[in-house]
Amino acid sequence: MQVLFCLLMFVFGAGLGSFLCCQVRRLRRHEKHQKSLGPRSVCLHCGKKLRWYENIPLISWCLQKGKCRHCGKKIGLAEILAELSAAVALATLATRVNVHTATPLEWGIFAATVIFTLILLFLAIYDGLYGELPTVFLTISIICAIIIAALKVWASFSNLHPPYSQFSWSLILEPLGSALLLGGLYLVLYLVSRGRWVGDGDWLLATAIGLALGRPFAALVALFAANFAACLISAPSAIKRHSHQIYFGPFLVLGYLLGAFFMN
């Protein structure tokens, strides 16, 4: 049953990854041109409407070798990376909940974490493609992070026994410290560089991630992973184009996934 649940979450995640990437492009097109891509998915190069068998997450991209069947232009890596990332993320989250013994509270934490992860993936795709983090979705991510932190505190508190003498303020201070550590560092970088090193939305995204992780050590892992990946992948191209700014959104989300999966 557990394996089937993980498999279903993988398939579900792949479909949602495709949906998120499509909605990012729709939102951007609407913001810039007040236009819509229409109710059905189309090729961004030739405008041809895609058939259902051309729009199967992961499978269609691989069978078509990353190209449009009609014009032969490359579809790009954003779609396949979004589908694969969402699929792996949700499947991995599914391994963290026991379908046989999970309590309603644990299912609530799982559902809130899935929603939070999908919002982060949306932000990562948007920032990776356009170098911006929409304020509305940053706000939603912070609200979700607060809910996750509150549910985790509630779960920890409910595991104690009357008269709750084992209660420690660390249950509350740890997520706050994690948010301050991660978000505060990126806020300092933003203020010191006056926006040249990181964008004005990065510190808000980092705050949400730190709060959701709930542990300073997990936040440090996310911080190290995000900066290491950014230096390895984006720094060379930034130096080549003589730019000081790196779009940290995708790397912060990667750091969150690693911190959540391996340190929580």
Contacts in CASP RR format, 6 or more apart in sequence:
PFRMAT RR
TARGET T0000
AUTHOR 0000-0000-0000
METHOD contacts of the structure
MODEL  1
MQVLFCLLMFVFGAGLGSFLCCQVRRLRRHEKHQKSLGPRSVCLHCGKKL
RWYENIPLISWCLQKGKCRHCGKKIGLAEILAELSAAVALATLATRVNVH
TATPLEWGIFAATVIFTLILLFLAIYDGLYGELPTVFLTISIICAIIIAA
LKVWASFSNLHPPYSQFSWSLILEPLGSALLLGGLYLVLYLVSRGRWVGD
GDWLLATAIGLALGRPFAALVALFAANFAACLISAPSAIKRHSHQIYFGP
FLVLGYLLGAFFMN
1 99 0 8 1.000
1 100 0 8 1.000
2 94 0 8 1.000
2 95 0 8 1.000
2 98 0 8 1.000
2 99 0 8 1.000
2 100 0 8 1.000
5 94 0 8 1.000
5 99 0 8 1.000
6 91 0 8 1.000
6 94 0 8 1.000
6 95 0 8 1.000
7 91 0 8 1.000
8 94 0 8 1.000
9 90 0 8 1.000
9 91 0 8 1.000
9 93 0 8 1.000
9 94 0 8 1.000
10 87 0 8 1.000
10 88 0 8 1.000
10 90 0 8 1.000
10 91 0 8 1.000
10 94 0 8 1.000
11 87 0 8 1.000
12 90 0 8 1.000
13 57 0 8 1.000
13 83 0 8 1.000
13 86 0 8 1.000
13 87 0 8 1.000
13 89 0 8 1.000
13 90 0 8 1.000
13 91 0 8 1.000
14 57 0 8 1.000
14 58 0 8 1.000
14 83 0 8 1.000
14 84 0 8 1.000
14 86 0 8 1.000
14 87 0 8 1.000
15 57 0 8 1.000
15 83 0 8 1.000
15 86 0 8 1.000
15 87 0 8 1.000
16 86 0 8 1.000
16 90 0 8 1.000
16 118 0 8 1.000
17 57 0 8 1.000
17 82 0 8 1.000
17 83 0 8 1.000
17 85 0 8 1.000
17 86 0 8 1.000
17 87 0 8 1.000
17 118 0 8 1.000
17 121 0 8 1.000
18 55 0 8 1.000
18 57 0 8 1.000
18 79 0 8 1.000
18 82 0 8 1.000
18 83 0 8 1.000
20 82 0 8 1.000
20 86 0 8 1.000
20 118 0 8 1.000
20 121 0 8 1.000
20 122 0 8 1.000
20 125 0 8 1.000
21 78 0 8 1.000
21 79 0 8 1.000
21 82 0 8 1.000
21 83 0 8 1.000
21 125 0 8 1.000
22 37 0 8 1.000
22 41 0 8 1.000
23 122 0 8 1.000
24 122 0 8 1.000
24 125 0 8 1.000
24 126 0 8 1.000
24 129 0 8 1.000
25 37 0 8 1.000
25 44 0 8 1.000
25 129 0 8 1.000
26 36 0 8 1.000
26 37 0 8 1.000
26 38 0 8 1.000
27 126 0 8 1.000
27 134 0 8 1.000
28 126 0 8 1.000
28 129 0 8 1.000
28 130 0 8 1.000
29 35 0 8 1.000
29 36 0 8 1.000
29 37 0 8 1.000
30 36 0 8 1.000
40 49 0 8 1.000
40 50 0 8 1.000
41 49 0 8 1.000
41 50 0 8 1.000
41 55 0 8 1.000
42 48 0 8 1.000
42 49 0 8 1.000
42 50 0 8 1.000
43 50 0 8 1.000
43 68 0 8 1.000
43 70 0 8 1.000
43 71 0 8 1.000
43 73 0 8 1.000
43 75 0 8 1.000
45 68 0 8 1.000
45 71 0 8 1.000
45 72 0 8 1.000
45 73 0 8 1.000
46 68 0 8 1.000
46 70 0 8 1.000
46 71 0 8 1.000
46 73 0 8 1.000
48 68 0 8 1.000
48 70 0 8 1.000
48 71 0 8 1.000
53 60 0 8 1.000
54 60 0 8 1.000
54 64 0 8 1.000
54 69 0 8 1.000
57 83 0 8 1.000
57 87 0 8 1.000
58 80 0 8 1.000
58 83 0 8 1.000
58 84 0 8 1.000
58 87 0 8 1.000
61 75 0 8 1.000
61 79 0 8 1.000
61 80 0 8 1.000
61 83 0 8 1.000
64 75 0 8 1.000
66 74 0 8 1.000
66 75 0 8 1.000
66 76 0 8 1.000
66 80 0 8 1.000
67 73 0 8 1.000
67 74 0 8 1.000
67 75 0 8 1.000
68 75 0 8 1.000
78 125 0 8 1.000
78 128 0 8 1.000
78 129 0 8 1.000
82 121 0 8 1.000
82 125 0 8 1.000
85 121 0 8 1.000
85 124 0 8 1.000
86 118 0 8 1.000
86 121 0 8 1.000
89 117 0 8 1.000
89 121 0 8 1.000
89 257 0 8 1.000
90 114 0 8 1.000
90 117 0 8 1.000
92 257 0 8 1.000
92 261 0 8 1.000
93 110 0 8 1.000
93 113 0 8 1.000
93 114 0 8 1.000
93 117 0 8 1.000
93 261 0 8 1.000
96 110 0 8 1.000
96 261 0 8 1.000
97 106 0 8 1.000
97 107 0 8 1.000
97 110 0 8 1.000
102 110 0 8 1.000
105 151 0 8 1.000
105 154 0 8 1.000
105 155 0 8 1.000
105 158 0 8 1.000
106 155 0 8 1.000
108 151 0 8 1.000
109 148 0 8 1.000
109 151 0 8 1.000
109 152 0 8 1.000
109 155 0 8 1.000
112 144 0 8 1.000
112 147 0 8 1.000
112 148 0 8 1.000
112 151 0 8 1.000
113 148 0 8 1.000
113 212 0 8 1.000
113 260 0 8 1.000
115 144 0 8 1.000
116 141 0 8 1.000
116 144 0 8 1.000
116 145 0 8 1.000
116 148 0 8 1.000
116 208 0 8 1.000
116 212 0 8 1.000
117 257 0 8 1.000
117 260 0 8 1.000
119 137 0 8 1.000
119 140 0 8 1.000
119 141 0 8 1.000
119 144 0 8 1.000
120 141 0 8 1.000
120 205 0 8 1.000
120 208 0 8 1.000
120 209 0 8 1.000
120 253 0 8 1.000
120 256 0 8 1.000
121 253 0 8 1.000
122 137 0 8 1.000
123 133 0 8 1.000
123 134 0 8 1.000
123 137 0 8 1.000
123 138 0 8 1.000
123 141 0 8 1.000
123 205 0 8 1.000
123 249 0 8 1.000
123 253 0 8 1.000
124 249 0 8 1.000
124 250 0 8 1.000
124 252 0 8 1.000
124 253 0 8 1.000
124 254 0 8 1.000
125 250 0 8 1.000
126 132 0 8 1.000
126 133 0 8 1.000
126 134 0 8 1.000
126 137 0 8 1.000
127 133 0 8 1.000
127 247 0 8 1.000
127 248 0 8 1.000
127 249 0 8 1.000
127 250 0 8 1.000
128 247 0 8 1.000
128 249 0 8 1.000
128 250 0 8 1.000
131 247 0 8 1.000
133 199 0 8 1.000
133 201 0 8 1.000
133 202 0 8 1.000
133 204 0 8 1.000
133 205 0 8 1.000
133 249 0 8 1.000
135 201 0 8 1.000
138 201 0 8 1.000
138 204 0 8 1.000
138 205 0 8 1.000
138 208 0 8 1.000
141 204 0 8 1.000
141 205 0 8 1.000
141 208 0 8 1.000
142 204 0 8 1.000
142 207 0 8 1.000
142 208 0 8 1.000
142 211 0 8 1.000
144 208 0 8 1.000
144 212 0 8 1.000
145 179 0 8 1.000
145 207 0 8 1.000
145 208 0 8 1.000
145 209 0 8 1.000
145 210 0 8 1.000
145 211 0 8 1.000
145 212 0 8 1.000
146 211 0 8 1.000
148 211 0 8 1.000
148 212 0 8 1.000
149 175 0 8 1.000
149 211 0 8 1.000
149 212 0 8 1.000
149 214 0 8 1.000
152 175 0 8 1.000
152 214 0 8 1.000
153 171 0 8 1.000
153 172 0 8 1.000
153 175 0 8 1.000
156 171 0 8 1.000
157 164 0 8 1.000
157 167 0 8 1.000
157 171 0 8 1.000
160 166 0 8 1.000
160 167 0 8 1.000
174 214 0 8 1.000
174 215 0 8 1.000
174 216 0 8 1.000
175 210 0 8 1.000
175 211 0 8 1.000
175 213 0 8 1.000
175 214 0 8 1.000
175 215 0 8 1.000
176 211 0 8 1.000
177 216 0 8 1.000
177 219 0 8 1.000
178 210 0 8 1.000
178 211 0 8 1.000
178 213 0 8 1.000
178 214 0 8 1.000
178 215 0 8 1.000
178 216 0 8 1.000
178 218 0 8 1.000
178 219 0 8 1.000
179 207 0 8 1.000
179 208 0 8 1.000
179 210 0 8 1.000
179 211 0 8 1.000
179 214 0 8 1.000
179 219 0 8 1.000
181 210 0 8 1.000
181 216 0 8 1.000
181 219 0 8 1.000
181 220 0 8 1.000
181 223 0 8 1.000
182 206 0 8 1.000
182 207 0 8 1.000
182 209 0 8 1.000
182 210 0 8 1.000
182 213 0 8 1.000
182 219 0 8 1.000
182 222 0 8 1.000
182 223 0 8 1.000
183 203 0 8 1.000
183 204 0 8 1.000
183 206 0 8 1.000
183 207 0 8 1.000
183 210 0 8 1.000
184 203 0 8 1.000
184 206 0 8 1.000
184 207 0 8 1.000
185 206 0 8 1.000
185 223 0 8 1.000
186 198 0 8 1.000
186 202 0 8 1.000
186 203 0 8 1.000
186 206 0 8 1.000
186 248 0 8 1.000
187 203 0 8 1.000
189 197 0 8 1.000
189 198 0 8 1.000
189 202 0 8 1.000
189 203 0 8 1.000
190 197 0 8 1.000
190 198 0 8 1.000
190 199 0 8 1.000
190 200 0 8 1.000
190 201 0 8 1.000
190 202 0 8 1.000
190 203 0 8 1.000
193 244 0 8 1.000
195 245 0 8 1.000
196 244 0 8 1.000
196 245 0 8 1.000
197 244 0 8 1.000
197 245 0 8 1.000
197 246 0 8 1.000
198 245 0 8 1.000
198 246 0 8 1.000
198 248 0 8 1.000
199 245 0 8 1.000
199 248 0 8 1.000
202 248 0 8 1.000
202 249 0 8 1.000
202 252 0 8 1.000
205 248 0 8 1.000
205 249 0 8 1.000
205 252 0 8 1.000
205 253 0 8 1.000
206 252 0 8 1.000
209 219 0 8 1.000
209 222 0 8 1.000
209 252 0 8 1.000
209 253 0 8 1.000
209 255 0 8 1.000
209 256 0 8 1.000
210 218 0 8 1.000
210 219 0 8 1.000
210 222 0 8 1.000
210 256 0 8 1.000
212 256 0 8 1.000
212 260 0 8 1.000
213 219 0 8 1.000
213 222 0 8 1.000
213 256 0 8 1.000
213 259 0 8 1.000
213 260 0 8 1.000
213 263 0 8 1.000
213 264 0 8 1.000
214 264 0 8 1.000
215 263 0 8 1.000
215 264 0 8 1.000
217 263 0 8 1.000
218 259 0 8 1.000
218 260 0 8 1.000
218 263 0 8 1.000
218 264 0 8 1.000
221 255 0 8 1.000
221 258 0 8 1.000
221 259 0 8 1.000
221 262 0 8 1.000
221 263 0 8 1.000
222 252 0 8 1.000
222 255 0 8 1.000
222 256 0 8 1.000
222 258 0 8 1.000
222 259 0 8 1.000
223 255 0 8 1.000
225 251 0 8 1.000
225 254 0 8 1.000
225 255 0 8 1.000
225 258 0 8 1.000
225 259 0 8 1.000
226 248 0 8 1.000
226 251 0 8 1.000
226 252 0 8 1.000
226 254 0 8 1.000
226 255 0 8 1.000
227 251 0 8 1.000
229 251 0 8 1.000
229 254 0 8 1.000
229 255 0 8 1.000
230 246 0 8 1.000
230 248 0 8 1.000
230 251 0 8 1.000
233 251 0 8 1.000
234 246 0 8 1.000
234 247 0 8 1.000
234 251 0 8 1.000
235 246 0 8 1.000
238 244 0 8 1.000
238 245 0 8 1.000
238 246 0 8 1.000
END
